[in-house]
Amino acid sequence: MHIIIDATTTQDEMQSNGIGVYTRHIIRFLIKGFPKSHFTLLLFDGESKLDPYLDPKPANVSIERIGPKRSNNFLNRLWFKKQILPGIKRVIRGDSIYFSPYFWRGLPVKTLPTISMIHDFILPLYNIYSQKSFVHNLIRKIQYKQEMKRMNQCRGIVANSQNTANDFSKYFPNYDKNRIKVALLGIDLPKNNDGDFVKHLPKDWQKRKYVIYLGGGLTKNKNSEGVLLGYKQFLKKLEANSKINKADAPYLVIAGKNFLSEYEQKSIAFRELVKAEDLEESVVFAGFYDDKDRYELLKNSFVDILIPTLESRKKTWVNVYSPVLEGFKKNTC
């Protein structure tokens, strides 16, 4: 079998985001797990997060370069026709199938059998496709719906959870459910004991402990503001129940370069919110972290917290953080 895979999200602005990390790891494991299959990876010119795993290049892998790197935006369909589709046609053969970990790049459903990955339906659920402007949101919404129609023509769909599979069936009730497969996303954390991870943390982190918010962003569907406000409620509850004041309570460590941008208005506004809520001494912006630091950052945290959807705003912050509170009380008794 010959499998052509769009690997461009290991090169663009998503290379360190969830989709880029997923693409990197699924390609690694497919190559290793199916040595008798041949894989052609479509890549832009230049470096890729896959490079360390392709040196030396496995015998069952070939790389097809498709030209200059392009950002993920409303011109995706244009670049699909000018770069991706011609690349596919150069390498296609009788036993080829196409796998797209990220359907917004474009799907060649009329050219060869195509399988695509769907991660969630957050965008149509909350009508958030772009936060730049109303016009940007409308354009991206149209683009999303066009690519979703092509997904309905795919030979198979891979969903990262049963909920996502169910949502897809609601979106396309006539699509054969037997062709929707659920593959839970695993986590692959390279272990590194060089101690370099501490550069992301305050000096007294071992004494105070820390809650870590790792892998989030500033789009509305990530609800980073909710994480911050929930953390503030946690501090209040901690002081009321355990008599531990804010100066001694666990830090909230927020990891990710997006939170430190000096130009993005959302980043600036988020840091202003930290000041407005009087949390400057409790919130630590860790900035960009290397893959090798992820394991130690998670391992040494008191808890890893993620509130990924707007739906969680309907809950009280006390309820959201109560397991954290109870765990901290047990650890300090």
Residue frames as qw, qx, qy, qz and C-alpha x, y, z in Angstrom:
[[0.000, 0.888, 0.461, 0.000, 0.00, 0.00, 0.00],
 [0.395, 0.239, -0.002, 0.887, 1.15, 3.52, -0.79],
 [0.231, -0.817, -0.488, 0.201, 0.05, 6.24, 1.63],
 [0.300, 0.475, 0.033, 0.827, 0.49, 9.92, 0.77],
 [0.402, -0.682, -0.505, 0.346, 0.36, 12.14, 3.86],
 [0.102, 0.847, 0.034, 0.521, 0.06, 15.90, 4.16],
 [0.703, -0.347, -0.348, 0.515, 2.84, 16.69, 6.67],
 [0.263, 0.597, 0.040, 0.757, 2.87, 20.48, 6.19],
 [0.479, -0.807, -0.104, -0.330, 1.53, 21.21, 9.67],
 [0.823, -0.388, -0.048, 0.413, 4.94, 20.12, 11.02],
 [0.536, 0.169, 0.134, 0.816, 6.39, 23.22, 9.33],
 [0.018, -0.646, -0.258, -0.718, 3.94, 26.10, 9.56],
 [0.206, -0.492, 0.324, -0.781, 2.55, 28.13, 12.46],
 [0.850, -0.309, -0.013, -0.427, 0.83, 25.00, 13.80],
 [0.655, 0.346, -0.650, 0.167, 4.00, 22.94, 14.14],
 [0.170, 0.152, -0.753, 0.618, 4.05, 23.29, 17.95],
 [0.577, -0.110, 0.173, -0.791, 0.27, 23.36, 18.38],
 [0.709, -0.044, 0.632, -0.310, -1.92, 20.31, 18.93],
 [0.838, 0.502, 0.101, -0.190, -2.47, 19.52, 15.25],
 [0.404, 0.745, -0.529, 0.047, 1.23, 19.83, 14.44],
 [0.293, -0.447, 0.804, -0.261, 2.25, 17.60, 17.32],
 [0.807, 0.153, 0.482, -0.303, -0.43, 15.06, 16.38],
 [0.737, 0.641, -0.165, -0.137, 0.72, 15.02, 12.74],
 [0.144, 0.691, -0.697, 0.126, 4.32, 14.50, 13.78],
 [0.420, -0.290, 0.809, -0.290, 3.57, 11.59, 16.08],
 [0.832, 0.289, 0.358, -0.310, 1.01, 9.81, 13.91],
 [0.641, 0.676, -0.353, -0.088, 3.47, 9.85, 10.99],
 [0.044, -0.587, 0.785, -0.196, 6.24, 8.48, 13.19],
 [0.569, -0.101, 0.749, -0.324, 4.12, 5.60, 14.45],
 [0.820, 0.474, 0.117, -0.299, 2.63, 4.78, 11.03],
 [0.466, 0.697, -0.545, -0.028, 6.10, 4.56, 9.49],
 [0.116, -0.440, 0.848, -0.272, 7.37, 2.38, 12.31],
 [0.619, 0.033, 0.650, -0.440, 4.24, 0.25, 12.66],
 [0.812, 0.479, 0.300, -0.149, 3.77, -0.56, 8.96],
 [0.320, -0.584, 0.550, 0.504, 7.25, -1.18, 7.50],
 [0.460, 0.187, 0.781, 0.380, 5.82, -2.96, 4.43],
 [0.278, 0.865, 0.418, -0.003, 3.78, 0.08, 3.39],
 [0.485, 0.166, 0.110, 0.852, 5.39, 2.95, 1.51],
 [0.107, -0.845, -0.392, 0.347, 4.80, 6.51, 2.72],
 [0.396, 0.419, 0.177, 0.798, 5.21, 9.71, 0.73],
 [0.253, -0.678, -0.411, 0.555, 5.27, 12.82, 2.89],
 [0.283, 0.762, 0.273, 0.515, 4.22, 16.10, 1.33],
 [0.494, -0.606, -0.193, 0.594, 6.37, 18.87, 2.77],
 [0.218, 0.976, -0.013, -0.018, 7.05, 22.51, 2.02],
 [0.609, 0.502, -0.347, 0.507, 10.62, 23.57, 1.36],
 [0.126, -0.664, 0.409, -0.613, 12.65, 24.03, 4.52],
 [0.057, 0.204, -0.877, 0.431, 12.80, 22.49, 7.98],
 [0.690, -0.347, -0.409, -0.485, 10.18, 20.31, 9.61],
 [0.541, -0.522, 0.500, -0.430, 9.62, 19.06, 13.15],
 [0.988, 0.072, 0.080, -0.113, 9.80, 15.61, 11.54],
 [0.472, 0.736, -0.475, 0.097, 13.44, 16.06, 10.53],
 [0.262, -0.557, 0.745, -0.259, 14.96, 14.37, 13.63],
 [0.753, 0.017, 0.608, -0.250, 12.89, 11.24, 12.90],
 [0.803, 0.585, 0.094, -0.068, 13.78, 11.14, 9.22],
 [0.326, 0.776, -0.520, 0.145, 17.56, 11.17, 9.65],
 [0.041, -0.167, 0.751, 0.638, 18.48, 8.66, 8.45],
 [0.612, 0.135, -0.124, -0.769, 15.38, 8.42, 6.27],
 [0.666, -0.020, 0.717, -0.204, 13.55, 5.10, 6.73],
 [0.188, -0.084, 0.822, 0.531, 13.56, 2.82, 3.68],
 [0.130, 0.546, 0.818, 0.131, 9.75, 2.96, 3.39],
 [0.003, -0.843, -0.288, 0.454, 9.61, 6.77, 3.26],
 [0.448, 0.307, 0.314, 0.778, 9.97, 9.26, 0.43],
 [0.072, -0.648, -0.293, 0.700, 9.55, 13.02, 0.59],
 [0.350, 0.581, 0.502, 0.537, 7.85, 15.17, -2.01],
 [0.189, -0.367, -0.169, 0.895, 8.62, 18.89, -1.75],
 [0.227, 0.707, 0.647, 0.174, 5.74, 21.11, -2.82],
 [0.258, 0.665, 0.130, 0.689, 7.36, 24.54, -2.78],
 [0.066, 0.390, -0.364, 0.843, 7.44, 27.55, -0.42],
 [0.149, -0.325, -0.813, 0.460, 5.87, 27.38, 3.01],
 [0.231, -0.469, -0.357, -0.774, 2.35, 28.79, 3.17],
 [0.197, -0.073, 0.610, -0.764, 0.46, 29.95, 6.22],
 [0.013, -0.430, -0.902, -0.023, -2.87, 28.41, 7.10],
 [0.150, 0.359, 0.192, -0.901, -5.44, 31.02, 6.01],
 [0.616, 0.523, 0.365, -0.463, -8.32, 31.75, 3.65],
 [0.440, 0.651, -0.488, -0.380, -6.00, 31.10, 0.66],
 [0.551, -0.264, 0.790, -0.046, -5.67, 27.42, 1.57],
 [0.773, 0.423, 0.460, -0.105, -7.72, 26.25, -1.40],
 [0.447, 0.856, -0.236, -0.111, -5.59, 28.27, -3.83],
 [0.066, -0.663, 0.745, -0.011, -2.36, 26.78, -2.50],
 [0.719, -0.004, 0.681, -0.142, -3.94, 23.33, -2.48],
 [0.757, 0.607, 0.230, -0.076, -4.58, 23.61, -6.22],
 [0.374, 0.866, -0.328, 0.044, -1.21, 25.21, -7.02],
 [0.014, 0.639, -0.740, 0.209, 1.09, 23.19, -4.73],
 [0.542, -0.205, 0.750, -0.318, -0.46, 20.27, -2.88],
 [0.836, 0.364, 0.299, -0.284, -2.56, 18.71, -5.64],
 [0.597, 0.690, -0.405, -0.057, 0.27, 18.86, -8.23],
 [0.105, -0.548, 0.799, -0.223, 2.54, 17.21, -5.64],
 [0.718, 0.019, 0.610, -0.333, 0.00, 14.43, -5.16],
 [0.809, 0.543, 0.044, -0.221, -0.30, 13.89, -8.90],
 [0.302, 0.726, -0.618, 0.000, 3.48, 13.60, -9.24],
 [0.085, -0.369, 0.894, -0.239, 3.66, 10.65, -6.86],
 [0.764, 0.048, 0.327, -0.555, 0.26, 8.96, -7.17],
 [0.168, 0.242, -0.914, -0.279, 0.17, 5.32, -8.24],
 [0.545, -0.205, -0.663, -0.470, -2.40, 2.54, -8.50],
 [0.600, -0.396, -0.670, 0.184, -2.37, 1.57, -4.82],
 [0.185, 0.195, -0.291, 0.918, -2.22, 5.11, -3.40],
 [0.297, -0.776, -0.553, -0.059, -4.47, 6.53, -0.71],
 [0.165, 0.552, -0.160, 0.801, -4.30, 9.99, 0.83],
 [0.509, -0.574, -0.567, 0.299, -4.31, 10.77, 4.55],
 [0.085, 0.636, -0.017, 0.767, -4.95, 14.30, 5.76],
 [0.407, -0.326, -0.650, 0.554, -4.41, 15.00, 9.47],
 [0.005, -0.489, -0.236, 0.840, -5.71, 18.54, 8.87],
 [0.431, 0.539, 0.698, 0.193, -8.63, 18.83, 6.45],
 [0.110, 0.907, 0.146, -0.380, -8.46, 22.63, 6.11],
 [0.258, -0.493, 0.566, 0.609, -5.43, 22.28, 3.82],
 [0.588, 0.395, -0.352, -0.612, -7.67, 20.68, 1.20],
 [0.663, -0.062, 0.735, -0.123, -8.85, 17.17, 0.34],
 [0.210, 0.365, -0.666, -0.615, -8.24, 15.48, -3.05],
 [0.609, 0.117, 0.690, -0.373, -11.42, 13.41, -2.90],
 [0.740, 0.586, 0.060, -0.324, -11.88, 13.48, -6.69],
 [0.344, 0.716, -0.602, -0.085, -8.31, 12.37, -7.37],
 [0.477, 0.173, -0.849, 0.145, -7.72, 9.36, -5.11],
 [0.640, -0.545, -0.540, -0.042, -9.22, 7.59, -2.07],
 [0.090, 0.551, -0.330, 0.761, -8.94, 9.99, 0.86],
 [0.600, -0.525, -0.571, 0.195, -9.04, 9.54, 4.63],
 [0.066, 0.643, -0.150, 0.748, -9.19, 12.56, 6.90],
 [0.388, -0.244, -0.687, 0.564, -8.87, 13.28, 10.60],
 [0.252, -0.712, -0.221, -0.617, -11.45, 15.33, 12.51],
 [0.315, 0.122, -0.654, 0.677, -10.54, 16.56, 15.99],
 [0.026, 0.449, 0.667, -0.594, -13.68, 18.33, 17.19],
 [0.106, 0.652, 0.571, 0.488, -16.63, 20.49, 16.22],
 [0.295, -0.546, -0.342, 0.706, -15.82, 23.46, 18.44],
 [0.100, -0.102, 0.283, 0.948, -15.81, 25.93, 15.52],
 [0.278, -0.369, -0.592, -0.660, -19.34, 25.36, 14.25],
 [0.428, -0.538, -0.693, 0.216, -20.61, 24.86, 17.81],
 [0.284, -0.672, -0.265, 0.630, -19.53, 28.36, 18.86],
 [0.450, 0.843, 0.242, 0.170, -19.39, 29.99, 15.40],
 [0.271, -0.856, 0.337, 0.284, -15.73, 30.89, 15.94],
 [0.874, 0.374, 0.158, 0.266, -13.68, 30.44, 12.77],
 [0.508, 0.327, -0.107, 0.790, -11.52, 33.56, 13.03],
 [0.331, -0.753, -0.414, 0.389, -11.25, 36.25, 15.68],
 [0.378, -0.015, 0.176, 0.909, -9.66, 38.90, 13.45],
 [0.276, 0.151, -0.017, -0.949, -12.95, 40.43, 12.31],
 [0.681, 0.316, 0.456, -0.477, -16.51, 39.65, 11.31],
 [0.641, 0.620, -0.302, -0.335, -15.43, 39.45, 7.66],
 [0.157, 0.479, -0.863, 0.041, -12.53, 37.09, 8.44],
 [0.436, -0.018, 0.808, -0.395, -14.88, 34.90, 10.46],
 [0.726, 0.461, 0.200, -0.470, -17.39, 34.77, 7.60],
 [0.519, 0.618, -0.548, -0.221, -14.74, 33.87, 5.00],
 [0.008, 0.351, -0.919, 0.182, -13.27, 31.15, 7.20],
 [0.594, 0.136, 0.618, -0.497, -16.76, 29.83, 7.94],
 [0.745, 0.531, -0.104, -0.390, -17.45, 29.45, 4.22],
 [0.359, 0.562, -0.745, -0.017, -14.08, 27.76, 3.75],
 [0.305, -0.209, 0.850, -0.374, -14.77, 25.42, 6.67],
 [0.724, 0.286, 0.419, -0.468, -18.15, 24.36, 5.27],
 [0.658, 0.594, -0.363, -0.287, -16.68, 23.76, 1.80],
 [0.218, 0.458, -0.854, 0.116, -13.95, 21.49, 3.16],
 [0.468, -0.052, 0.747, -0.469, -16.43, 19.72, 5.43],
 [0.795, 0.401, 0.056, -0.451, -18.52, 18.86, 2.35],
 [0.549, 0.538, -0.636, -0.064, -15.42, 17.24, 0.87],
 [0.185, -0.318, 0.856, -0.362, -14.99, 15.29, 4.10],
 [0.741, 0.163, 0.399, -0.515, -18.41, 13.80, 3.42],
 [0.802, 0.508, -0.238, -0.205, -16.85, 12.30, 0.27],
 [0.035, -0.616, 0.779, -0.111, -13.90, 10.73, 2.08],
 [0.693, 0.044, -0.704, -0.148, -13.51, 6.94, 2.06],
 [0.666, -0.396, -0.568, 0.277, -12.95, 7.03, 5.80],
 [0.158, -0.820, 0.120, -0.536, -12.90, 9.39, 8.78],
 [0.607, -0.093, -0.609, 0.502, -10.70, 9.16, 11.86],
 [0.343, -0.809, -0.089, -0.469, -12.12, 10.84, 14.98],
 [0.287, 0.408, -0.665, 0.556, -10.09, 11.43, 18.12],
 [0.235, -0.009, 0.742, -0.627, -12.98, 10.53, 20.44],
 [0.089, 0.424, 0.895, 0.104, -16.37, 8.87, 20.37],
 [0.093, 0.736, 0.377, -0.555, -17.97, 12.26, 21.03],
 [0.075, 0.540, -0.404, -0.735, -16.33, 13.65, 17.91],
 [0.030, 0.060, 0.920, 0.386, -17.46, 10.61, 15.92],
 [0.091, 0.606, 0.759, -0.220, -21.02, 11.18, 17.18],
 [0.085, 0.718, 0.062, -0.688, -20.82, 14.87, 16.25],
 [0.010, 0.299, -0.679, -0.670, -19.67, 13.95, 12.75],
 [0.048, 0.319, 0.930, 0.174, -22.65, 11.62, 12.37],
 [0.095, 0.733, 0.504, -0.447, -24.98, 14.45, 13.41],
 [0.039, 0.629, -0.267, -0.729, -23.30, 16.79, 10.93],
 [0.396, 0.308, -0.676, -0.539, -23.51, 14.17, 8.14],
 [0.700, -0.078, 0.529, -0.473, -26.36, 11.78, 9.10],
 [0.891, 0.388, -0.027, -0.234, -26.10, 9.89, 5.78],
 [0.278, 0.656, -0.699, 0.066, -22.40, 9.12, 6.12],
 [0.871, -0.079, -0.483, -0.050, -21.75, 5.41, 6.76],
 [0.524, -0.767, 0.287, -0.234, -20.94, 5.11, 10.47],
 [0.961, -0.117, 0.164, 0.189, -18.90, 1.99, 9.78],
 [0.663, 0.501, -0.018, 0.556, -16.39, 4.17, 7.97],
 [0.154, -0.841, 0.228, -0.465, -15.83, 6.38, 11.03],
 [0.812, -0.091, -0.472, 0.331, -13.06, 5.04, 13.23],
 [0.389, -0.901, 0.085, -0.171, -12.13, 6.34, 16.66],
 [0.769, 0.169, -0.328, 0.523, -8.43, 6.61, 17.47],
 [0.450, -0.874, -0.135, 0.124, -7.74, 8.21, 20.85],
 [0.360, 0.804, -0.322, 0.347, -4.85, 10.62, 20.87],
 [0.837, -0.319, -0.254, 0.365, -1.93, 9.34, 22.88],
 [0.106, -0.972, 0.205, -0.045, 0.84, 11.36, 24.45],
 [0.881, 0.158, -0.137, 0.425, 4.52, 10.87, 23.81],
 [0.236, -0.960, 0.138, -0.066, 6.70, 12.73, 26.26],
 [0.706, 0.405, -0.416, 0.406, 10.46, 12.57, 25.76],
 [0.680, -0.708, -0.125, 0.144, 12.04, 12.22, 29.19],
 [0.504, 0.579, -0.249, 0.591, 14.96, 14.51, 29.89],
 [0.664, -0.655, -0.285, 0.222, 16.63, 14.87, 33.25],
 [0.542, 0.322, -0.102, 0.769, 19.05, 17.71, 32.43],
 [0.289, -0.579, -0.473, 0.598, 17.13, 19.99, 34.81],
 [0.169, 0.085, 0.270, 0.944, 16.80, 22.69, 32.16],
 [0.188, -0.627, -0.667, -0.356, 13.03, 22.83, 32.67],
 [0.378, -0.627, -0.450, 0.511, 13.48, 24.90, 35.84],
 [0.212, -0.050, 0.164, 0.962, 14.27, 27.97, 33.71],
 [0.230, -0.450, -0.560, -0.656, 10.51, 28.18, 33.09],
 [0.561, -0.621, -0.547, -0.010, 9.64, 28.22, 36.81],
 [0.209, -0.873, 0.194, -0.395, 10.01, 30.62, 39.74],
 [0.270, 0.486, -0.747, 0.365, 12.86, 29.91, 42.16],
 [0.316, -0.177, 0.729, -0.581, 10.60, 28.83, 45.02],
 [0.678, 0.041, -0.432, -0.593, 8.41, 26.48, 42.94],
 [0.517, -0.001, -0.846, 0.131, 9.34, 23.45, 45.03],
 [0.026, -0.108, -0.652, 0.750, 8.13, 25.13, 48.19],
 [0.415, 0.250, 0.191, -0.854, 4.92, 26.63, 46.82],
 [0.485, 0.273, 0.821, 0.125, 4.18, 24.03, 44.10],
 [0.205, 0.341, -0.268, -0.877, 2.48, 25.01, 40.87],
 [0.647, 0.480, 0.557, -0.202, -0.59, 24.36, 38.76],
 [0.206, -0.304, 0.562, 0.741, 0.32, 24.25, 35.08],
 [0.617, 0.644, 0.304, -0.336, -1.72, 25.29, 32.08],
 [0.284, -0.426, 0.676, 0.531, 0.23, 23.86, 29.17],
 [0.240, 0.169, 0.840, 0.456, -0.79, 23.76, 25.53],
 [0.199, 0.753, 0.568, -0.266, -3.59, 26.31, 25.60],
 [0.324, 0.285, 0.327, 0.841, -4.00, 29.46, 23.56],
 [0.049, 0.300, 0.284, -0.909, -5.88, 32.72, 23.43],
 [0.302, -0.197, -0.612, -0.704, -8.69, 31.83, 21.06],
 [0.561, -0.296, 0.168, -0.754, -12.13, 31.87, 22.64],
 [0.899, -0.075, -0.345, -0.258, -12.61, 28.12, 22.40],
 [0.585, 0.192, -0.637, 0.464, -9.51, 27.57, 24.59],
 [0.523, -0.769, -0.267, -0.255, -11.08, 29.67, 27.38],
 [0.585, 0.152, -0.427, 0.673, -7.76, 30.75, 28.89],
 [0.205, -0.470, 0.155, -0.845, -9.58, 33.61, 30.60],
 [0.815, -0.393, -0.192, -0.380, -11.73, 31.01, 32.34],
 [0.817, -0.019, -0.423, 0.391, -8.60, 29.21, 33.57],
 [0.253, 0.327, -0.318, 0.853, -7.32, 32.46, 35.04],
 [0.464, -0.431, 0.055, -0.772, -10.59, 33.37, 36.75],
 [0.897, -0.253, -0.334, -0.137, -10.99, 29.83, 38.01],
 [0.653, 0.121, -0.456, 0.592, -7.51, 29.98, 39.49],
 [0.069, -0.411, 0.254, -0.873, -8.44, 33.17, 41.36],
 [0.748, -0.382, -0.098, -0.533, -11.47, 31.43, 42.86],
 [0.874, -0.037, -0.438, 0.209, -9.22, 28.52, 43.81],
 [0.358, 0.285, -0.435, 0.776, -6.94, 30.91, 45.72],
 [0.409, -0.415, 0.129, -0.802, -9.91, 32.39, 47.58],
 [0.894, -0.253, -0.228, -0.291, -11.25, 28.97, 48.50],
 [0.756, 0.129, -0.483, 0.423, -7.82, 27.80, 49.55],
 [0.099, 0.352, -0.401, 0.840, -7.40, 30.73, 51.91],
 [0.611, -0.359, 0.031, -0.705, -10.90, 30.30, 53.37],
 [0.946, -0.160, -0.206, -0.192, -10.61, 26.53, 53.94],
 [0.888, -0.008, -0.236, 0.393, -6.92, 25.98, 54.61],
 [0.338, -0.911, 0.019, 0.237, -5.76, 29.41, 55.84],
 [0.654, -0.073, 0.356, 0.663, -3.13, 29.49, 53.11],
 [0.168, 0.823, 0.085, -0.536, -2.77, 33.01, 51.76],
 [0.697, 0.715, 0.019, -0.053, -2.02, 33.96, 48.18],
 [0.088, 0.839, -0.537, 0.017, 1.69, 34.53, 48.83],
 [0.364, -0.379, 0.847, -0.078, 2.14, 30.89, 49.85],
 [0.804, 0.312, 0.395, -0.316, -0.33, 29.24, 47.47],
 [0.676, 0.079, 0.584, 0.443, 0.67, 27.30, 44.34],
 [0.054, 0.446, -0.327, -0.832, 1.58, 29.35, 41.30],
 [0.742, 0.544, 0.364, -0.148, -0.37, 29.19, 38.08],
 [0.310, -0.413, 0.589, 0.622, 2.24, 28.52, 35.40],
 [0.661, 0.652, 0.233, -0.290, 0.99, 29.37, 31.91],
 [0.500, -0.304, 0.614, 0.530, 3.19, 27.86, 29.21],
 [0.540, 0.590, 0.538, 0.266, 3.25, 28.91, 25.57],
 [0.372, -0.059, 0.154, 0.913, 4.83, 31.72, 23.56],
 [0.014, -0.609, -0.541, -0.580, 1.48, 33.17, 22.43],
 [0.414, -0.799, -0.417, 0.126, 0.84, 34.58, 25.89],
 [0.497, -0.564, 0.034, 0.659, 3.97, 36.76, 25.74],
 [0.452, 0.502, 0.409, 0.614, 3.48, 38.44, 22.37],
 [0.195, -0.421, -0.169, 0.870, 4.19, 42.16, 22.44],
 [0.124, 0.096, -0.425, -0.891, 2.08, 42.80, 19.35],
 [0.289, -0.362, -0.827, -0.319, -1.00, 40.58, 19.56],
 [0.338, -0.444, 0.083, -0.826, -3.83, 42.50, 21.18],
 [0.844, -0.343, -0.324, -0.255, -5.28, 39.32, 22.74],
 [0.741, -0.024, -0.450, 0.498, -1.95, 38.62, 24.49],
 [0.125, 0.307, -0.257, 0.908, -1.66, 42.16, 25.77],
 [0.563, -0.423, -0.109, -0.701, -5.26, 42.13, 27.01],
 [0.862, -0.257, -0.436, 0.005, -4.75, 38.81, 28.78],
 [0.564, 0.037, -0.431, 0.703, -1.70, 40.10, 30.66],
 [0.158, -0.362, 0.101, -0.913, -3.67, 43.22, 31.56],
 [0.748, -0.402, -0.316, -0.422, -6.38, 40.96, 32.98],
 [0.756, -0.123, -0.499, 0.404, -3.77, 39.29, 35.18],
 [0.220, 0.168, -0.299, 0.913, -2.87, 42.73, 36.56],
 [0.429, -0.373, -0.138, -0.811, -6.51, 43.76, 36.96],
 [0.836, -0.354, -0.362, -0.211, -7.23, 40.61, 38.98],
 [0.320, -0.785, 0.467, -0.253, -4.18, 41.29, 41.19],
 [0.982, -0.076, 0.174, 0.014, -2.50, 38.02, 40.20],
 [0.452, 0.797, -0.389, 0.099, 0.88, 39.29, 38.99],
 [0.188, -0.610, 0.728, -0.248, 2.72, 37.68, 41.89],
 [0.709, -0.064, 0.651, -0.264, 0.94, 34.35, 41.45],
 [0.826, 0.519, 0.207, -0.078, 0.83, 33.86, 37.67],
 [0.390, -0.539, 0.565, 0.487, 4.02, 32.85, 35.87],
 [0.726, 0.635, -0.058, -0.258, 4.32, 33.08, 32.08],
 [0.761, -0.311, 0.492, 0.288, 6.74, 30.31, 31.16],
 [0.264, 0.691, -0.418, -0.528, 6.91, 31.25, 27.48],
 [0.786, 0.377, -0.431, -0.235, 7.99, 28.82, 24.77],
 [0.638, -0.460, 0.610, -0.099, 9.08, 25.42, 26.06],
 [0.284, 0.421, -0.804, -0.311, 11.05, 22.75, 24.21],
 [0.839, -0.077, -0.419, -0.337, 9.59, 19.30, 23.69],
 [0.602, 0.121, -0.691, 0.380, 12.24, 17.91, 26.00],
 [0.038, -0.186, 0.505, -0.842, 10.92, 20.04, 28.88],
 [0.606, -0.278, -0.300, -0.682, 7.27, 18.90, 28.68],
 [0.740, -0.209, -0.637, 0.049, 7.68, 15.73, 30.73],
 [0.424, -0.094, -0.535, 0.725, 9.44, 17.42, 33.65],
 [0.203, -0.185, 0.047, -0.960, 7.07, 20.40, 33.62],
 [0.710, -0.279, -0.367, -0.533, 4.09, 18.06, 33.90],
 [0.725, -0.117, -0.635, 0.238, 5.74, 15.59, 36.27],
 [0.357, -0.057, -0.480, 0.799, 6.72, 18.26, 38.79],
 [0.296, -0.352, -0.121, -0.880, 3.45, 20.17, 38.69],
 [0.320, 0.012, 0.723, -0.612, 0.92, 19.82, 41.46],
 [0.557, 0.472, 0.663, -0.163, -1.78, 19.43, 38.81],
 [0.143, 0.004, 0.562, 0.815, -2.20, 19.95, 35.08],
 [0.301, 0.562, 0.552, -0.537, -5.31, 22.02, 34.47],
 [0.033, 0.019, 0.597, 0.802, -7.16, 22.50, 31.20],
 [0.361, 0.558, 0.578, -0.474, -10.60, 24.02, 30.70],
 [0.323, -0.036, 0.609, 0.724, -10.86, 23.89, 26.92],
 [0.030, 0.506, 0.682, 0.528, -14.38, 25.05, 26.10],
 [0.185, -0.332, 0.039, -0.924, -16.68, 27.96, 26.68],
 [0.667, -0.412, -0.532, -0.320, -19.20, 25.53, 28.16],
 [0.600, -0.208, -0.576, 0.514, -17.15, 25.41, 31.35],
 [0.011, 0.250, -0.159, 0.955, -18.00, 29.06, 32.00],
 [0.599, -0.429, -0.334, -0.588, -21.46, 27.89, 33.00],
 [0.762, -0.315, -0.514, 0.235, -19.96, 26.03, 35.94],
 [0.360, -0.925, 0.102, -0.070, -18.96, 27.73, 39.15],
 [0.415, 0.671, -0.566, 0.241, -15.21, 28.09, 39.50],
 [0.482, -0.468, 0.635, -0.382, -15.38, 26.47, 42.91],
 [0.919, 0.103, 0.324, -0.200, -16.79, 23.30, 41.34],
 [0.725, 0.636, -0.256, 0.070, -14.27, 23.38, 38.52],
 [0.290, 0.630, -0.601, 0.397, -11.34, 23.65, 40.89],
 [0.732, -0.510, 0.232, -0.388, -12.68, 21.65, 43.83],
 [0.984, 0.010, -0.088, 0.154, -10.67, 18.50, 42.94],
 [0.504, 0.541, -0.311, 0.597, -7.54, 20.66, 42.88],
 [0.322, -0.660, 0.286, -0.616, -8.42, 22.14, 46.23],
 [0.912, -0.337, 0.099, -0.211, -9.08, 18.78, 47.84],
 [0.896, 0.229, -0.178, 0.335, -5.85, 17.38, 46.44],
 [0.267, 0.628, -0.339, 0.648, -3.84, 20.30, 47.75],
 [0.581, -0.600, 0.236, -0.497, -5.37, 19.98, 51.22],
 [0.989, -0.147, 0.010, 0.004, -4.41, 16.30, 51.32],
 [0.755, 0.387, -0.203, 0.489, -0.87, 17.06, 50.18],
 [0.094, 0.624, -0.316, 0.708, -0.38, 19.73, 52.83],
 [0.753, -0.563, -0.011, -0.340, -1.80, 17.83, 55.80]]
